[in-house]
Amino acid sequence: MRGLSGKRVIVTGGGSGIGRAVCERFGDEGAEVAVFDMNEDGARETAQLIVDAGGKASAFKADITDRAQVDKAVAEFEASGPIDVLVNNAGWDLIKPFLDTDEDLWKKIIDINLYGPLNMHHAVLPGMVKNGGGRVVNIASDAGRVGSSGEAVYSACKGGIISFTKTVARELARKGIQLNAVAPGPTDTPLFAQVAQGEAGQKIAEGLKRAIPMKRLAQPTDYPGVICFLSSDDAGFITGQVISVSGGLSMHG
């Protein structure tokens, strides 16, 4: 894709799953990748995969819910050059009916899926403004567009991220900064296996598989193409948009 070679990219949650696949694709496109993850070993493994393939990458331990850790990691990466692209991919959920949840679970979901991306935006965007431009791709969810049984608080967070993306895209368009969101459907990742716990979670997971017109769960490799596209020069006039990658589970006009 045009314009990705030499760009400096941060991907949160890059230590596994979708994040790792995205990091590897950016590496293949010639970008320099900063792999952010609270799992430092996973981040290092991803970075090494990129380096072994001839790319350039570094790993950073960063819990995105901790603003001090975010600021430290961003400053370390930014010290060697400007940040061109931010991909907010890190997320977490536990499938459970809302009335069976409690405040501790709400807080964990909100901290990771809403406050975490807010921390990343607030740490990275000032540098993009100073440098005259940049790209942000936020990984939302179709749960934030149409709802998802057993994911009420997660859906609220992802709906908030979609609205936030559109609002900041309007605010910063004249600064040369473009923000877009990608909304995955159910994906075969370690997180999916983790969140679909218990009898209720398994029923929801099986129902989702049956509901997808393409009759399969997404794979992590289904996402890097659209994410890299939105970060490239080929998407130079696209901002404030949401693209579902869900095998047709939801279709929006």
C-alpha positions in Angstrom: 0.0 0.0 0.0 1.2 3.5 -0.8 2.9 5.5 1.9 3.4 3.0 4.7 7.1 2.3 4.2 9.2 4.2 6.8 6.1 5.2 8.8 6.3 4.8 12.6 3.4 2.9 14.0 2.1 2.1 17.5 -0.2 -0.9 17.9 -1.7 -1.6 21.3 -2.5 -5.2 22.3 0.1 -6.3 19.7 1.3 -9.3 21.7 -1.2 -11.7 20.3 -4.3 -12.2 18.2 -5.5 -9.5 15.9 -2.8 -7.1 17.2 0.0 -9.5 16.3 -1.4 -10.0 12.8 -1.7 -6.2 12.4 1.9 -5.6 13.6 3.3 -8.2 11.2 1.5 -6.7 8.3 2.8 -3.2 9.1 6.2 -4.7 9.3 5.7 -6.3 5.9 4.7 -2.9 4.5 8.0 -1.4 5.6 6.7 0.4 8.7 8.6 0.6 12.0 6.3 -1.0 14.6 6.1 -0.3 18.3 4.3 -3.2 19.9 2.5 -2.1 23.0 1.2 -4.8 25.3 0.9 -5.3 29.1 2.2 -8.8 28.3 5.8 -7.9 27.7 6.8 -11.4 26.6 4.1 -11.4 24.0 5.1 -8.0 22.8 8.7 -9.1 22.4 7.7 -12.2 20.5 5.7 -10.1 18.0 8.6 -7.7 17.6 11.0 -10.6 17.0 8.8 -12.1 14.4 8.9 -8.8 12.5 12.6 -8.4 12.9 13.2 -12.0 11.8 11.2 -11.3 8.6 13.4 -8.3 7.8 11.4 -5.6 9.4 11.9 -3.1 12.2 10.1 -3.3 15.5 10.4 -2.8 19.2 8.4 -3.9 22.2 7.0 -1.8 25.0 5.3 -3.0 28.2 2.3 -0.8 28.6 -0.9 -1.2 30.5 -3.2 1.2 28.6 -5.3 1.7 31.7 -2.3 3.3 33.5 -1.7 6.8 32.1 1.8 6.9 33.5 2.8 3.8 31.7 1.2 5.0 28.5 3.1 8.4 28.7 6.4 6.6 29.4 6.1 4.2 26.5 4.9 6.8 24.0 7.7 9.1 25.1 10.3 6.4 24.6 9.1 5.6 21.1 8.6 9.2 20.2 12.2 10.1 21.3 13.5 8.4 18.1 11.1 10.1 15.7 7.5 11.2 15.2 4.5 8.8 15.5 2.7 8.5 12.2 0.0 5.9 13.0 -1.8 4.8 16.1 -3.8 1.6 16.1 -5.9 1.2 19.3 -6.4 -2.6 19.3 -6.2 -3.7 22.9 -9.4 -4.8 24.4 -11.1 -7.2 26.8 -14.5 -8.6 27.6 -16.4 -11.3 29.5 -19.7 -12.5 28.0 -22.3 -12.4 30.8 -25.9 -11.2 31.0 -25.9 -7.6 32.3 -28.0 -8.4 35.4 -25.4 -11.1 36.4 -22.5 -8.5 36.3 -21.2 -6.2 39.1 -19.4 -2.9 39.4 -16.0 -4.5 39.5 -16.5 -6.1 36.1 -18.0 -2.9 34.7 -14.9 -1.0 35.8 -12.5 -3.5 34.3 -14.3 -3.5 31.0 -14.6 0.3 30.9 -11.0 0.9 32.0 -9.6 -1.3 29.2 -12.0 -0.6 26.3 -12.8 3.1 26.9 -10.3 4.8 29.2 -7.4 2.9 27.7 -7.9 4.3 24.2 -8.6 7.7 25.6 -5.2 7.6 27.3 -3.5 6.6 24.1 -5.2 9.4 22.1 -4.3 12.0 24.7 -0.7 10.9 24.7 -0.2 10.5 21.0 -2.3 13.2 19.3 -0.4 16.3 20.5 2.6 15.0 18.7 0.7 14.4 15.5 -0.7 17.9 15.7 2.8 19.3 16.1 4.1 17.2 13.2 1.3 18.2 10.9 -0.7 15.0 10.5 -1.2 11.4 11.4 -3.6 8.5 11.2 -5.6 6.7 14.0 -7.4 3.4 13.5 -9.6 2.4 16.5 -10.7 -1.2 16.8 -14.3 -0.9 17.8 -16.9 -3.7 17.4 -20.2 -4.4 15.8 -21.4 -4.8 19.4 -21.0 -1.0 19.6 -23.2 -0.5 16.5 -26.0 -3.0 16.9 -25.6 -4.4 20.4 -24.6 -7.9 21.5 -26.3 -10.1 24.1 -24.1 -10.7 27.1 -21.8 -7.7 26.2 -23.8 -4.7 27.5 -21.0 -2.8 29.0 -18.5 -3.7 26.3 -21.0 -2.6 23.7 -21.4 0.7 25.5 -17.6 1.2 25.5 -17.3 0.4 21.8 -20.3 2.6 20.9 -18.5 5.3 22.8 -15.3 4.7 20.8 -17.2 5.0 17.6 -18.7 8.3 18.6 -15.4 9.5 19.9 -13.6 8.6 16.7 -16.1 10.6 14.6 -16.0 13.6 17.0 -12.2 13.8 17.1 -12.0 13.2 13.3 -14.1 16.4 12.9 -12.0 18.3 15.5 -8.6 17.4 13.9 -9.4 17.2 10.2 -7.8 20.6 9.5 -4.7 19.5 11.4 -4.1 16.7 8.9 -5.1 13.9 11.3 -7.6 11.2 10.1 -9.4 8.9 12.5 -11.4 5.9 11.4 -12.7 2.8 13.1 -12.8 -0.9 12.2 -15.6 -3.0 13.7 -14.7 -6.7 14.0 -17.2 -9.4 14.3 -16.7 -12.6 16.3 -13.1 -13.6 15.9 -11.2 -16.9 16.7 -8.7 -15.5 19.1 -7.5 -16.5 22.6 -9.7 -13.7 23.9 -12.8 -15.1 22.3 -12.2 -18.4 23.9 -11.6 -16.7 27.2 -14.7 -14.5 27.2 -17.1 -17.2 26.0 -17.0 -18.9 29.4 -19.8 -20.8 31.0 -22.9 -22.3 29.6 -24.4 -18.9 28.7 -21.2 -17.8 27.0 -21.0 -20.9 24.9 -24.6 -20.6 23.8 -23.9 -17.0 22.7 -20.7 -18.1 20.9 -22.4 -20.9 19.0 -25.3 -18.6 18.1 -22.9 -16.1 16.6 -21.2 -18.7 14.5 -24.6 -19.8 13.1 -25.7 -16.2 12.4 -22.6 -15.2 10.3 -23.6 -15.5 6.6 -20.1 -16.6 5.7 -20.5 -19.4 8.3 -17.2 -19.0 10.1 -15.6 -16.9 12.7 -13.1 -14.3 11.6 -9.4 -15.0 11.8 -6.9 -12.4 13.0 -5.5 -12.2 9.5 -8.9 -10.9 8.2 -8.2 -7.4 9.7 -4.7 -6.2 8.9 -5.5 -5.3 5.3 -8.3 -2.8 6.1 -6.3 -1.4 9.0 -3.2 -0.8 6.9 -5.4 0.6 4.1 -6.9 3.2 6.4 -3.3 4.1 7.6 -2.0 4.5 4.0 -1.9 7.2 1.4 -4.6 5.2 -0.4 -7.1 6.4 2.3 -6.1 10.0 2.1 -9.6 11.4 1.9 -11.3 9.0 4.4 -12.0 10.1 8.0 -14.7 9.6 10.6 -15.8 6.3 9.1 -16.6 2.9 10.6 -16.0 -0.3 8.5 -17.4 -3.6 9.7 -15.4 -6.7 9.1 -17.8 -9.4 10.2 -18.5 -11.8 7.5 -21.8 -10.1 6.9 -23.1 -10.5 10.5 -24.1 -6.9 10.3 -24.6 -4.8 7.2 -24.9 -1.0 7.3 -25.8 1.3 4.5 
